[in-house]
């Protein structure tokens, strides 16, 4: 066994001394084994105390010192020291922490004595208070570990390692589960606010398309007149589109870019190849921008009701909508959001102050939309619903829309555009239709490649 003194106060503060001898003399005398400085440690006598090893116990005996010896702040004349005792050599003098180191192969006490000593020390350290189970077992384990064989220490260390590993694994699993739960909550919060986020981020990139067109005879250049009158047959309509490129590309429906497509006209139009359509007005109004943008047809899809238009951006800062290019963004049953201008001018009037409506109501169609833009009234409507069915050429959803909403973007709950609204099911508001955005992505790619080749 070895006696270890950890100096906490006095001339040797911060040092540690180890003694393997069975008798240790203590004092300021030069011959003392545990020697203190007489000038600094004036409260310690020259031959202050001694410690002897007796049957695995270190026994401290005061040698008639002037200011006494204190163990754990209590004056003593003789005491069997325990590992961890605090010794003060003279009241106010140097203090040391006494530790005991047992050789690996050395077992000094049987288990019964270890338990008795542990109980006694626990009772002493608590100063008469009820000993807690924690203090008892801590002291018991420490005694067993320091005074047991090498085999016991290895076994105890292995058990402790397994317990610690189990606790670490348990808390790690709990942490992972908590993290997953927190992530689910975060995603739910995002989904709840997705409509608000989409409106804030992208409504400024959804435009109202205004168009008027008529038919003319390509040979004569003369317009077709209305039946029973001398005026041109002017067709007026509105639709929706959305910006998809910084170079002014806008996606919409083909029947918005070519409103005469599949139009039920008089039979003579189909019989006469010289009869052609012509736009009188074809322009886009974006929220927050008073002046409209002239529209030009860039490319028409031959596979679906999709068209790509172009505007001159004129340096305007308009939000560009993000398209789902993975083909996996549309999932049956998930929430969806639709932006657009269903019912066109009538819907704008419905949410406008009646006094303003009175001022604008009698204006012709073309200046009327311009005035609505001047008043800052052109803003897309938002409807929400769920995806009912997904097919290769069609998306079915239940968000409400109507004529005028054609060409509007369909968003998934991640804020990506997954389709373009194009039709309604008359008589049943539970099903409306959109074209998968993949058709629009193909148009944009073809147009971009053609631009690079030039």
BELPEGI-V845401 format. One record per residue. RES is the residue in one letter. PHI is phi as a letter, one per 20 degrees, with the letter a starting at -180 (* if undefined). Layout:
# BELPEGI-V845401
res: <RES:RES>
phi: <PHI:PHI>
This chain:
# BELPEGI-V845401
res: <X:X:X:X:X:X:X:X:X:X:X:X:X:X:X:X:X:X:X:X:X:X:X:X:X:X:X:X:X:X:X:X:X:X:X:X:X:X:X:X:X:X:X:X:X:X:X:X:X:X:X:X:X:X:X:X:X:X:X:X:X:X:X:X:X:X:X:X:X:X:X:X:X:X:X:X:X:X:X:X:X:X:X:X:X:X:X:X:X:X:X:X:X:X:X:X:X:X:X:X:X:X:X:X:X:X:X:X:X:X:X:X:X:X:X:X:X:X:X:X:X:X:X:X:X:X:X:X:X:X:X:X:X:X:X:X:X:X:X:X:X:X:X:X:X:X:X:X:X:X:X:X:X:X:X:X:X:X:X:X:X:X:X:X:X:X:X:X:X:X:X:X:X:X:X:X:X:X:X:X:X:X:X:X:X:X:X:X:X:X:X:X:X:X:X:X:X:X:X:X:X:X:X:X:X:X:X:X:X:X:X:X:X:X:X:X:X:X:X:X:X:X:X:X:X:X:X:X:X:X:X:X:X:X:X:X:X:X:X:X:X:X:X:X:X:X:X:X:X:X:X:X:X:X:X:X:X:X:X:X:X:X:X:X:X:X:X:X:X:X:X:X:X:X:X:X:X:X:X:X:X:X:X:X:X:X:X:X:X:X:X:X:X:X:X:X:X:X:X:X:X:X:X:X:X:X:X:X:X:X:X:X:X:X:X:X:X:X:X:X:X:X:X:X:X:X:X:X:X:X:X:X:X:X:X:X:X:X:X:X:X:X:X:X:X:X:X:X:X:X:X:X:X:X:X:X:X:X:X:X:X:X:X:X:X:X:X:X:X:X:X:X:X:X:X:X:X:X:X:X:X:X:X:X:X:X:X:X:X:X:X:X:X:X:X:X:X:X:X:X:X:X:X:X:X:X:X:X:X:X:X:X:X:X:X:X:X:X:X:X:X:X:X:X:X:X:X:X:X:X:X:X:X:X:X:X:X:X:X:X:X:X:X:X:X:X:X:X:X:X:X:X:X:X>
phi: <*:c:e:c:d:d:f:d:b:o:f:d:g:n:e:c:c:c:c:d:f:e:c:c:e:c:r:e:f:f:e:f:f:e:e:d:f:f:f:e:d:f:e:e:f:f:c:f:b:b:c:c:e:c:l:m:d:e:d:e:c:f:d:m:f:f:d:m:c:d:d:l:m:c:f:c:d:b:b:e:f:d:f:n:f:d:d:c:e:n:g:n:e:f:c:c:d:e:c:d:d:d:f:g:e:e:c:e:c:f:g:f:f:g:f:f:f:f:f:f:f:f:f:f:f:e:l:n:f:f:f:e:f:f:f:f:f:f:f:f:f:f:f:f:f:f:d:d:f:f:f:f:f:f:f:f:f:f:f:f:f:f:f:f:f:f:f:f:f:f:f:f:f:f:f:f:f:f:f:f:f:f:f:f:f:f:f:f:f:f:f:f:d:f:f:f:f:f:f:f:e:c:f:f:e:d:d:e:e:d:b:c:b:b:d:b:e:f:f:e:m:e:f:f:e:f:f:m:b:d:d:f:e:e:d:d:a:c:b:c:b:b:f:c:b:f:e:n:f:c:e:b:e:f:f:e:f:c:f:e:f:l:f:e:d:f:g:f:f:f:f:d:f:e:e:c:e:b:f:e:c:b:b:c:d:d:g:n:c:f:e:f:d:f:d:c:f:e:b:d:f:e:d:b:e:c:b:d:d:b:c:e:f:l:m:f:e:d:g:d:f:e:e:e:e:e:m:d:f:e:c:g:n:e:f:b:c:c:d:r:c:f:m:l:f:f:f:f:f:f:d:d:g:g:f:f:g:g:f:d:g:e:f:f:g:f:f:f:f:f:f:g:f:f:e:m:e:e:b:f:e:d:c:c:a:c:f:e:b:c:c:f:c:b:d:d:b:d:f:f:b:a:g:o:e:g:n:f:f:d:d:e:f:d:n:d:f:d:a:c:f:c:b:c:e:g:n:b:f:e:c:c:c:c:e:g:f:g:f:f:f:f:f:f:f:f:f:f:f:f:f:f:f:f>
